Amino acid sequence: MRLDRLLHARVDKMLLEQFQRAKRIIERERLEVDRVDEALLIKGTLDASEVVELIAQQPRLKLVGGDDRKTG
């Protein structure tokens, strides 16, 4: 029984570490995650090339107090 508890504790520790790692990655890549999320809500499914394209996009800058209309 002791081995079962030790194994269970090790597995729990590994799961927690990997959960925390995944959370940090998602936080660091938030803009890309949000772009993929939005596209999935609109389309329902994405293929690999669409995900790569979304991740490669440059973030859009929003000007504070600026005029959103295009000029030119």
Biopython code that builds the backbone (N, CA, C, O; Angstrom):
import numpy as np
from Bio.PDB.StructureBuilder import StructureBuilder

atoms = [
    (1, "MET", "N", (0.813, -1.199, 0.000)),
    (1, "MET", "CA", (0.000, 0.000, 0.000)),
    (1, "MET", "C", (0.858, 1.267, 0.000)),
    (1, "MET", "O", (0.481, 2.267, -0.610)),
    (2, "ARG", "N", (1.984, 1.234, 0.664)),
    (2, "ARG", "CA", (2.833, 2.422, 0.734)),
    (2, "ARG", "C", (3.303, 2.828, -0.660)),
    (2, "ARG", "O", (3.359, 4.017, -0.973)),
    (3, "LEU", "N", (3.636, 1.861, -1.486)),
    (3, "LEU", "CA", (4.076, 2.147, -2.850)),
    (3, "LEU", "C", (2.971, 2.839, -3.637)),
    (3, "LEU", "O", (3.244, 3.759, -4.407)),
    (4, "ASP", "N", (1.735, 2.410, -3.454)),
    (4, "ASP", "CA", (0.604, 3.043, -4.132)),
    (4, "ASP", "C", (0.481, 4.513, -3.743)),
    (4, "ASP", "O", (0.241, 5.364, -4.600)),
    (5, "ARG", "N", (0.643, 4.812, -2.464)),
    (5, "ARG", "CA", (0.547, 6.208, -2.011)),
    (5, "ARG", "C", (1.690, 7.045, -2.562)),
    (5, "ARG", "O", (1.484, 8.191, -2.960)),
    (6, "LEU", "N", (2.885, 6.488, -2.588)),
    (6, "LEU", "CA", (4.036, 7.214, -3.136)),
    (6, "LEU", "C", (3.853, 7.470, -4.628)),
    (6, "LEU", "O", (4.121, 8.568, -5.117)),
    (7, "LEU", "N", (3.400, 6.463, -5.332)),
    (7, "LEU", "CA", (3.159, 6.617, -6.762)),
    (7, "LEU", "C", (2.071, 7.657, -7.009)),
    (7, "LEU", "O", (2.204, 8.508, -7.889)),
    (8, "HIS", "N", (1.010, 7.586, -6.240)),
    (8, "HIS", "CA", (-0.087, 8.546, -6.370)),
    (8, "HIS", "C", (0.407, 9.978, -6.113)),
    (8, "HIS", "O", (0.031, 10.906, -6.830)),
    (9, "ALA", "N", (1.241, 10.149, -5.100)),
    (9, "ALA", "CA", (1.782, 11.475, -4.780)),
    (9, "ALA", "C", (2.671, 11.986, -5.914)),
    (9, "ALA", "O", (2.616, 13.167, -6.258)),
    (10, "ARG", "N", (3.486, 11.107, -6.494)),
    (10, "ARG", "CA", (4.353, 11.518, -7.607)),
    (10, "ARG", "C", (3.538, 11.910, -8.835)),
    (10, "ARG", "O", (3.838, 12.901, -9.500)),
    (11, "VAL", "N", (2.511, 11.127, -9.126)),
    (11, "VAL", "CA", (1.652, 11.439, -10.271)),
    (11, "VAL", "C", (0.940, 12.763, -10.041)),
    (11, "VAL", "O", (0.870, 13.591, -10.949)),
    (12, "ASP", "N", (0.412, 12.976, -8.837)),
    (12, "ASP", "CA", (-0.253, 14.246, -8.522)),
    (12, "ASP", "C", (0.697, 15.424, -8.694)),
    (12, "ASP", "O", (0.313, 16.461, -9.235)),
    (13, "LYS", "N", (1.938, 15.266, -8.233)),
    (13, "LYS", "CA", (2.928, 16.336, -8.356)),
    (13, "LYS", "C", (3.222, 16.628, -9.826)),
    (13, "LYS", "O", (3.295, 17.789, -10.227)),
    (14, "MET", "N", (3.390, 15.581, -10.623)),
    (14, "MET", "CA", (3.675, 15.762, -12.050)),
    (14, "MET", "C", (2.504, 16.434, -12.766)),
    (14, "MET", "O", (2.704, 17.317, -13.601)),
    (15, "LEU", "N", (1.290, 16.016, -12.438)),
    (15, "LEU", "CA", (0.112, 16.626, -13.054)),
    (15, "LEU", "C", (0.011, 18.103, -12.707)),
    (15, "LEU", "O", (-0.285, 18.926, -13.573)),
    (16, "LEU", "N", (0.253, 18.444, -11.453)),
    (16, "LEU", "CA", (0.199, 19.844, -11.035)),
    (16, "LEU", "C", (1.268, 20.668, -11.750)),
    (16, "LEU", "O", (0.993, 21.777, -12.207)),
    (17, "GLU", "N", (2.480, 20.135, -11.847)),
    (17, "GLU", "CA", (3.562, 20.852, -12.534)),
    (17, "GLU", "C", (3.212, 21.097, -13.997)),
    (17, "GLU", "O", (3.435, 22.192, -14.512)),
    (18, "GLN", "N", (2.669, 20.094, -14.664)),
    (18, "GLN", "CA", (2.327, 20.246, -16.078)),
    (18, "GLN", "C", (1.132, 21.172, -16.276)),
    (18, "GLN", "O", (1.070, 21.900, -17.266)),
    (19, "PHE", "N", (0.187, 21.150, -15.344)),
    (19, "PHE", "CA", (-0.932, 22.085, -15.403)),
    (19, "PHE", "C", (-0.422, 23.519, -15.280)),
    (19, "PHE", "O", (-0.841, 24.394, -16.038)),
    (20, "GLN", "N", (0.481, 23.763, -14.329)),
    (20, "GLN", "CA", (1.044, 25.100, -14.145)),
    (20, "GLN", "C", (1.844, 25.522, -15.371)),
    (20, "GLN", "O", (1.796, 26.687, -15.767)),
    (21, "ARG", "N", (2.571, 24.601, -15.972)),
    (21, "ARG", "CA", (3.333, 24.893, -17.195)),
    (21, "ARG", "C", (2.394, 25.284, -18.332)),
    (21, "ARG", "O", (2.638, 26.267, -19.033)),
    (22, "ALA", "N", (1.326, 24.517, -18.514)),
    (22, "ALA", "CA", (0.352, 24.820, -19.567)),
    (22, "ALA", "C", (-0.291, 26.183, -19.334)),
    (22, "ALA", "O", (-0.498, 26.944, -20.280)),
    (23, "LYS", "N", (-0.600, 26.489, -18.098)),
    (23, "LYS", "CA", (-1.207, 27.782, -17.758)),
    (23, "LYS", "C", (-0.262, 28.936, -18.110)),
    (23, "LYS", "O", (-0.697, 29.951, -18.656)),
    (24, "ARG", "N", (1.030, 28.781, -17.798)),
    (24, "ARG", "CA", (2.011, 29.829, -18.133)),
    (24, "ARG", "C", (2.113, 30.025, -19.644)),
    (24, "ARG", "O", (2.200, 31.158, -20.118)),
    (25, "ILE", "N", (2.101, 28.929, -20.399)),
    (25, "ILE", "CA", (2.186, 29.026, -21.860)),
    (25, "ILE", "C", (0.968, 29.757, -22.406)),
    (25, "ILE", "O", (1.105, 30.634, -23.260)),
    (26, "ILE", "N", (-0.210, 29.410, -21.929)),
    (26, "ILE", "CA", (-1.436, 30.068, -22.391)),
    (26, "ILE", "C", (-1.412, 31.549, -22.046)),
    (26, "ILE", "O", (-1.801, 32.379, -22.868)),
    (27, "GLU", "N", (-0.961, 31.894, -20.845)),
    (27, "GLU", "CA", (-0.881, 33.307, -20.457)),
    (27, "GLU", "C", (0.118, 34.051, -21.330)),
    (27, "GLU", "O", (-0.141, 35.183, -21.739)),
    (28, "ARG", "N", (1.253, 33.431, -21.620)),
    (28, "ARG", "CA", (2.297, 34.071, -22.431)),
    (28, "ARG", "C", (1.839, 34.255, -23.877)),
    (28, "ARG", "O", (2.202, 35.241, -24.519)),
    (29, "GLU", "N", (1.060, 33.332, -24.384)),
    (29, "GLU", "CA", (0.613, 33.355, -25.777)),
    (29, "GLU", "C", (-0.858, 33.761, -25.892)),
    (29, "GLU", "O", (-1.554, 33.317, -26.806)),
    (30, "ARG", "N", (-1.329, 34.594, -24.980)),
    (30, "ARG", "CA", (-2.743, 34.947, -24.881)),
    (30, "ARG", "C", (-3.329, 35.477, -26.189)),
    (30, "ARG", "O", (-4.427, 35.076, -26.575)),
    (31, "LEU", "N", (-2.616, 36.368, -26.874)),
    (31, "LEU", "CA", (-3.142, 36.940, -28.115)),
    (31, "LEU", "C", (-3.402, 35.862, -29.162)),
    (31, "LEU", "O", (-4.437, 35.866, -29.829)),
    (32, "GLU", "N", (-2.457, 34.943, -29.296)),
    (32, "GLU", "CA", (-2.616, 33.871, -30.270)),
    (32, "GLU", "C", (-3.762, 32.935, -29.880)),
    (32, "GLU", "O", (-4.545, 32.510, -30.730)),
    (33, "VAL", "N", (-3.851, 32.624, -28.599)),
    (33, "VAL", "CA", (-4.943, 31.769, -28.115)),
    (33, "VAL", "C", (-6.287, 32.424, -28.403)),
    (33, "VAL", "O", (-7.224, 31.756, -28.841)),
    (34, "ASP", "N", (-6.386, 33.723, -28.161)),
    (34, "ASP", "CA", (-7.642, 34.438, -28.412)),
    (34, "ASP", "C", (-8.001, 34.450, -29.896)),
    (34, "ASP", "O", (-9.174, 34.325, -30.247)),
    (35, "ARG", "N", (-6.996, 34.601, -30.776)),
    (35, "ARG", "CA", (-7.272, 34.579, -32.217)),
    (35, "ARG", "C", (-7.804, 33.216, -32.654)),
    (35, "ARG", "O", (-8.765, 33.134, -33.419)),
    (36, "VAL", "N", (-7.181, 32.162, -32.169)),
    (36, "VAL", "CA", (-7.643, 30.812, -32.515)),
    (36, "VAL", "C", (-9.037, 30.578, -31.938)),
    (36, "VAL", "O", (-9.900, 30.006, -32.603)),
    (37, "ASP", "N", (-9.253, 31.017, -30.714)),
    (37, "ASP", "CA", (-10.559, 30.872, -30.066)),
    (37, "ASP", "C", (-11.655, 31.568, -30.874)),
    (37, "ASP", "O", (-12.716, 30.992, -31.115)),
    (38, "GLU", "N", (-11.394, 32.797, -31.285)),
    (38, "GLU", "CA", (-12.379, 33.554, -32.061)),
    (38, "GLU", "C", (-12.678, 32.868, -33.397)),
    (38, "GLU", "O", (-13.833, 32.778, -33.814)),
    (39, "ALA", "N", (-11.634, 32.391, -34.056)),
    (39, "ALA", "CA", (-11.825, 31.707, -35.336)),
    (39, "ALA", "C", (-12.622, 30.415, -35.155)),
    (39, "ALA", "O", (-13.458, 30.082, -35.995)),
    (40, "LEU", "N", (-12.371, 29.693, -34.078)),
    (40, "LEU", "CA", (-13.127, 28.465, -33.819)),
    (40, "LEU", "C", (-14.597, 28.761, -33.545)),
    (40, "LEU", "O", (-15.475, 28.010, -33.968)),
    (41, "LEU", "N", (-14.862, 29.852, -32.838)),
    (41, "LEU", "CA", (-16.256, 30.219, -32.583)),
    (41, "LEU", "C", (-16.986, 30.549, -33.879)),
    (41, "LEU", "O", (-18.171, 30.249, -34.024)),
    (42, "ILE", "N", (-16.280, 31.165, -34.818)),
    (42, "ILE", "CA", (-16.893, 31.552, -36.091)),
    (42, "ILE", "C", (-17.029, 30.348, -37.024)),
    (42, "ILE", "O", (-18.101, 30.113, -37.581)),
    (43, "LYS", "N", (-15.941, 29.581, -37.196)),
    (43, "LYS", "CA", (-15.919, 28.508, -38.188)),
    (43, "LYS", "C", (-16.288, 27.131, -37.640)),
    (43, "LYS", "O", (-16.798, 26.287, -38.377)),
    (44, "GLY", "N", (-16.039, 26.904, -36.377)),
    (44, "GLY", "CA", (-16.313, 25.594, -35.792)),
    (44, "GLY", "C", (-15.126, 24.649, -35.823)),
    (44, "GLY", "O", (-14.873, 23.938, -34.850)),
    (45, "THR", "N", (-14.396, 24.634, -36.929)),
    (45, "THR", "CA", (-13.190, 23.803, -37.048)),
    (45, "THR", "C", (-12.125, 24.575, -37.819)),
    (45, "THR", "O", (-12.435, 25.454, -38.624)),
    (46, "LEU", "N", (-10.878, 24.235, -37.562)),
    (46, "LEU", "CA", (-9.742, 24.824, -38.271)),
    (46, "LEU", "C", (-8.794, 23.701, -38.650)),
    (46, "LEU", "O", (-8.635, 22.736, -37.904)),
    (47, "ASP", "N", (-8.164, 23.827, -39.814)),
    (47, "ASP", "CA", (-7.121, 22.857, -40.135)),
    (47, "ASP", "C", (-5.776, 23.427, -39.675)),
    (47, "ASP", "O", (-5.693, 24.581, -39.253)),
    (48, "ALA", "N", (-4.749, 22.622, -39.760)),
    (48, "ALA", "CA", (-3.438, 23.016, -39.245)),
    (48, "ALA", "C", (-2.916, 24.286, -39.899)),
    (48, "ALA", "O", (-2.342, 25.137, -39.219)),
    (49, "SER", "N", (-3.104, 24.430, -41.209)),
    (49, "SER", "CA", (-2.583, 25.615, -41.895)),
    (49, "SER", "C", (-3.302, 26.879, -41.428)),
    (49, "SER", "O", (-2.692, 27.947, -41.362)),
    (50, "GLU", "N", (-4.574, 26.770, -41.106)),
    (50, "GLU", "CA", (-5.311, 27.940, -40.603)),
    (50, "GLU", "C", (-4.812, 28.344, -39.219)),
    (50, "GLU", "O", (-4.692, 29.532, -38.923)),
    (51, "VAL", "N", (-4.525, 27.364, -38.377)),
    (51, "VAL", "CA", (-3.997, 27.668, -37.043)),
    (51, "VAL", "C", (-2.629, 28.331, -37.164)),
    (51, "VAL", "O", (-2.357, 29.319, -36.483)),
    (52, "VAL", "N", (-1.774, 27.798, -38.020)),
    (52, "VAL", "CA", (-0.443, 28.385, -38.226)),
    (52, "VAL", "C", (-0.573, 29.822, -38.710)),
    (52, "VAL", "O", (0.146, 30.701, -38.234)),
    (53, "GLU", "N", (-1.475, 30.071, -39.644)),
    (53, "GLU", "CA", (-1.684, 31.420, -40.170)),
    (53, "GLU", "C", (-2.164, 32.371, -39.073)),
    (53, "GLU", "O", (-1.694, 33.505, -38.988)),
    (54, "LEU", "N", (-3.083, 31.922, -38.246)),
    (54, "LEU", "CA", (-3.587, 32.762, -37.157)),
    (54, "LEU", "C", (-2.486, 33.102, -36.162)),
    (54, "LEU", "O", (-2.387, 34.239, -35.703)),
    (55, "ILE", "N", (-1.669, 32.124, -35.831)),
    (55, "ILE", "CA", (-0.599, 32.341, -34.859)),
    (55, "ILE", "C", (0.457, 33.283, -35.420)),
    (55, "ILE", "O", (1.059, 34.052, -34.670)),
    (56, "ALA", "N", (0.690, 33.235, -36.723)),
    (56, "ALA", "CA", (1.722, 34.062, -37.353)),
    (56, "ALA", "C", (1.303, 35.518, -37.512)),
    (56, "ALA", "O", (2.154, 36.380, -37.734)),
    (57, "GLN", "N", (0.020, 35.806, -37.405)),
    (57, "GLN", "CA", (-0.455, 37.180, -37.601)),
    (57, "GLN", "C", (0.119, 38.111, -36.544)),
    (57, "GLN", "O", (0.284, 37.745, -35.380)),
    (58, "GLN", "N", (0.418, 39.322, -36.988)),
    (58, "GLN", "CA", (0.875, 40.348, -36.065)),
    (58, "GLN", "C", (-0.319, 40.866, -35.278)),
    (58, "GLN", "O", (-1.417, 40.978, -35.824)),
    (59, "PRO", "N", (-0.120, 41.184, -34.000)),
    (59, "PRO", "CA", (-1.245, 41.711, -33.223)),
    (59, "PRO", "C", (-1.687, 43.065, -33.754)),
    (59, "PRO", "O", (-0.871, 43.867, -34.211)),
    (60, "ARG", "N", (-2.973, 43.303, -33.687)),
    (60, "ARG", "CA", (-3.517, 44.595, -34.106)),
    (60, "ARG", "C", (-3.389, 45.578, -32.954)),
    (60, "ARG", "O", (-3.735, 45.269, -31.814)),
    (61, "LEU", "N", (-2.889, 46.759, -33.265)),
    (61, "LEU", "CA", (-2.757, 47.794, -32.249)),
    (61, "LEU", "C", (-4.009, 48.645, -32.235)),
    (61, "LEU", "O", (-4.530, 49.018, -33.286)),
    (62, "LYS", "N", (-4.486, 48.950, -31.051)),
    (62, "LYS", "CA", (-5.641, 49.823, -30.918)),
    (62, "LYS", "C", (-5.137, 51.149, -30.366)),
    (62, "LYS", "O", (-4.515, 51.202, -29.305)),
    (63, "LEU", "N", (-5.414, 52.212, -31.099)),
    (63, "LEU", "CA", (-4.981, 53.532, -30.667)),
    (63, "LEU", "C", (-5.952, 54.059, -29.627)),
    (63, "LEU", "O", (-7.162, 54.093, -29.855)),
    (64, "VAL", "N", (-5.425, 54.465, -28.497)),
    (64, "VAL", "CA", (-6.257, 55.020, -27.439)),
    (64, "VAL", "C", (-6.589, 56.451, -27.794)),
    (64, "VAL", "O", (-5.691, 57.266, -28.009)),
    (65, "GLY", "N", (-7.876, 56.765, -27.858)),
    (65, "GLY", "CA", (-8.309, 58.116, -28.176)),
    (65, "GLY", "C", (-8.148, 58.471, -29.637)),
    (65, "GLY", "O", (-8.397, 59.612, -30.026)),
    (66, "GLY", "N", (-7.738, 57.518, -30.451)),
    (66, "GLY", "CA", (-7.533, 57.773, -31.872)),
    (66, "GLY", "C", (-8.800, 57.548, -32.663)),
    (66, "GLY", "O", (-9.783, 57.005, -32.158)),
    (67, "ASP", "N", (-8.761, 57.969, -33.898)),
    (67, "ASP", "CA", (-9.881, 57.796, -34.807)),
    (67, "ASP", "C", (-9.724, 56.446, -35.490)),
    (67, "ASP", "O", (-8.684, 56.178, -36.092)),
    (68, "ASP", "N", (-10.744, 55.589, -35.404)),
    (68, "ASP", "CA", (-10.668, 54.247, -35.970)),
    (68, "ASP", "C", (-10.846, 54.227, -37.484)),
    (68, "ASP", "O", (-10.617, 53.188, -38.105)),
    (69, "ARG", "N", (-11.246, 55.335, -38.098)),
    (69, "ARG", "CA", (-11.462, 55.354, -39.540)),
    (69, "ARG", "C", (-10.145, 55.315, -40.281)),
    (69, "ARG", "O", (-9.153, 55.893, -39.836)),
    (70, "LYS", "N", (-10.137, 54.624, -41.424)),
    (70, "LYS", "CA", (-8.932, 54.574, -42.264)),
    (70, "LYS", "C", (-8.772, 55.905, -42.980)),
    (70, "LYS", "O", (-9.753, 56.542, -43.365)),
    (71, "THR", "N", (-7.534, 56.312, -43.150)),
    (71, "THR", "CA", (-7.258, 57.553, -43.880)),
    (71, "THR", "C", (-6.605, 57.207, -45.196)),
    (71, "THR", "O", (-5.993, 56.148, -45.342)),
    (72, "GLY", "N", (-6.739, 58.115, -46.163)),
    (72, "GLY", "CA", (-6.014, 57.871, -47.394)),
    (72, "GLY", "C", (-6.793, 58.035, -48.569)),
    (72, "GLY", "O", (-6.286, 57.854, -49.677)),
]
sb = StructureBuilder()
sb.init_structure("model")
sb.init_model(0)
sb.init_chain("A")
sb.init_seg("    ")
for serial, (resi, resn, name, xyz) in enumerate(atoms, 1):
    if name == "N":
        sb.init_residue(resn, " ", resi, " ")
    sb.init_atom(name, np.array(xyz, "f"), 0.0, 1.0, " ", f" {name:<3s}", serial, name[0])
structure = sb.get_structure()
